[in-house]
Amino acid sequence: MREIVFGVQDGVLTTAGVLAGLSGAVSDHTQIVLAALASTAAGALSMGAGAYLGTRAESEVMASEVARTRRDAQRHPYVVQEALLGELEKQGLTREAGYRVVQLLSSAPDLLLVTAEEKVYGLAGAMHANAALDGVVMGIAFAAGALVPLVPYLLVPGTRGALGSALGATALALFGVGYFEGWMARRTQRWRSGVRFLSIAVGAAVVGYLIGLLISPLGATAG
Amino acid sequence: MLKPGDSAPPFDLPAATGDRLGRVALSKLGDELIVLFFYPRDFSFICPTEVTGFNQALNLFRAEQTAVIGASVDDAESHRRWSRELGGLELPLIADQGAVLANAYGVFDEKERVAMRATFIIDQERKIAFSEACPINIGRSVAETLRIVRALRTGRMCPADWTPGGAFGPADGKF
């Protein structure tokens, strides 16, 4: 889910930004489209590679932590038991009830370890991640998102018209991704999720534009 | 933490002895020596061997005119259930809720909010004769505590690793 939302949002915004920027600087419609296509390809590959490497790195760190925890648990099993007992107390069980739960889990040492890894050390999630899948999903999501502002440039003649359609499609897509996220989370007012997503994404783009305006005099000075 | 020679702070606190709830007061203990051992919590996976160890050696301590009392910050009802969990204890467990006793003896762990794993031996004049504290993950030696009790009862100078039947130090030696 994370890769889909992140990939689509980045693909939509990055490509819309490239198209908007090029539309202001270049008059040839074909050159604008080709540049945006190249940017999309590069972005999809880059995002996919980044997602793969990030997930893989996280999995490797987690695997190392799990191995260390299991070595410690073999030498000092009571450490794992006490740590899990303390965590269960923090999560609302009485001391005695937590003791009984840990005692029960101790009859299956592997289950005790896995439970402690999840509850005490938070080592569960990344262990089950598939780095290759994350990379592929991210890349495809980016490319799919990039198509949203790109398609108007392929269909609408004239740069001005294409840009207006692209920005409109971008806003609709961002709202749609937020709405989708609200639907997946079973929220009743999914339109709020859409508005929130659109606001944050557009807000980030506006801030980026303003920062560009702020630092543009530095370019004039350097020239 | 209190050290040998310090006066033992008096106490009169609720306690559980096996299934029975009552109170334990230092002033009412007629034993020659008192072993007062603090432990962090009931229903723990580190503490049980110590408590059961002291319980199993109770008759040996009684033969040395020595009472053995445990204390933690848990309440008396928890002690009663913990005693049942450990198969029934004959030694009293003081309910030091509020950590009044642990603080008085200087063994309250502010960070963990429990008593340290500490042992005191209180003599007939109700002064501290022996004190020690262990890391929370290391159980104490009941046999060593009993050895110290036996050495104290001789009133003599006992060399390193002294055991009953072993030679004493010089007769006029003072400690």
Chai-1 contact restraints between the chains, C-beta under 6 A:
chainA,res_idxA,chainB,res_idxB,connection_type,confidence,min_distance_angstrom,max_distance_angstrom,comment,restraint_id
A,Y78,B,F45,contact,1.0,0.0,6.0,A-B,restraint_1
A,Y78,B,I46,contact,1.0,0.0,6.0,A-B,restraint_2
A,Q81,B,F45,contact,1.0,0.0,6.0,A-B,restraint_3
A,E82,B,F45,contact,1.0,0.0,6.0,A-B,restraint_4
A,R95,B,F43,contact,1.0,0.0,6.0,A-B,restraint_5
A,E96,B,F43,contact,1.0,0.0,6.0,A-B,restraint_6
A,Y99,B,F43,contact,1.0,0.0,6.0,A-B,restraint_7
